[in-house]
Amino acid sequence: MVFSRIQLLLGNMDFWHEHCQLPALANPSLKETAVKILLATDGSRFANGAAAFLAHLPHAGKIDLVVLAVTEPVHLHGSDVVMDWIKKNQEAERGRAEEACQSAAAMFEGANVSVECRIVVGHAGRQIVATAKELGADLIVVGAEGHSVVARMLLGSVSDFVATHADCSVLVVRPNKSAGEPSKELHLCIAHDASDSAKRTITQLGAFDWQHHSSIDVVSVISLPFTYMDPPMEFDLEPIRTATEQAVQFSTESLRALTDDVTYHLVEANHVGDAIVRFAKQHNCDVVALGSTGLGLINHLLLGSVANYVLRHADCSIWITRERGQ
C-alpha cells in the first residue's frame, strides 16, 4: 500500500502543471463583484470580536453584509401569569438581539459595506446555515471561544455546527491580539496541497485587499508513509518534495498580487492536520486558511478530516473555504 501511494503521487509529473494554474487574482472582476457575507452575533464578546475582526479586514470591493441574531424559541405552557412572563422574556430577548445587531452594524460605518440586520427565531446553528443559503452568501463569520482546549473540542458548539454544515466558506474567529486592531499586520497561514480546494482558498482570499496589511505563509505538508517493518523501509522522498514545490510555486507566486510578504514552507510529518496546527502556533499566525471538500453525508460524519482537525485544535482563527452550494 505504501508503494502504491507513492507511485500515485509520482506516476504523472504533468499532473501538477495541469491542475495548478495560477488563480485569477489579478482579475478586476473579482474585486468589482460584491462579496456577500453573513455575520452572526449574539452580543457576546466573542461575537463582537468576530465583528471587529471582519470590520478591519482590508476589503478591496463592496461587501453586502447581513448581521444575523437568532433568538431561541420557548415551548412552554402554563397559567396566564407564566405565559405573560414568557412573553415579556421573549420581548426582552428580542430587544437584546436588536441591540447586538446594531452594535455590530455600527462597526462598518463609513466603509464600502451595505448592512442589513435580521433577527430570526430557532436553533442558532441551523438558522445561520439556512439564512446563509437563502442569501447565497459567500462567507459566514462567527465568533468562538478560543483558549480552552475543551471548548474547541465540543462538537455541539454553534461555530462547529456552522463550519460543518454550511455550504459556503466559514470564518471562525477566535479571540486574539489582532481583533479590532486596524494597524496590526495580519499573519495568514494558507495550507496548500495543490488540490482544487487549495486553489479555491487563494482565489477567495483574493477578494480582500491584503497589500501592506498582511504577511502570508504558504504551508505544504508531505505526509510521511507509515511502515510496520523491522528494519523500517526507507523511501526516497526527494521526487515528492520536488513535485510539491513545483506545484505550489504557481500559487505562491500568484499570492504576490495580494502582498509582497509571501513565504513558502514545506513540512514533513506523519499527521497533516497536526503539522498545520503546530506551524500556526510556532509562527504566531492570526488566521489559518484551508479548503474543505463538499458536504456529503460522509464529510459530515468524518471528523478526522484535515479541516475539522485544524478547526478543533488550532488556537487561532480558521477560514474554511468551500465552493458555494457544495
Buried (B, 14 or more C-beta within 10 A) or exposed (E): EEEEEBEEBBEEBEBBEEEBEBBEBEEEEBBEEBBBBBBBBBBEEBBBBBBBBBBBBBBBBBBBBBBBBBBEEEEEEEEEEEEEEBEEEBEEBBEBBBEBBBBBBEBBEEBEBEBEBBBBBBBBBBBBBBBBBEBEBBBBBBBBBBEEEEBBEEEEBBBBBBBBBBBBBBBBBBBBEBBBEEEBBBBBBBBBBBBEBBBBBBBBBBBBBBBEBBBBBBBBBBBBBEEEEEEEEEBEBEEBBEBBBBBBBBBBEBBEBBBEBBEBBBEEBEBBBBBBBBBBBEBEBBBBBBBBBEBEEEBEEEEEBBBBBBBBBBBBBBBBBBBBEB
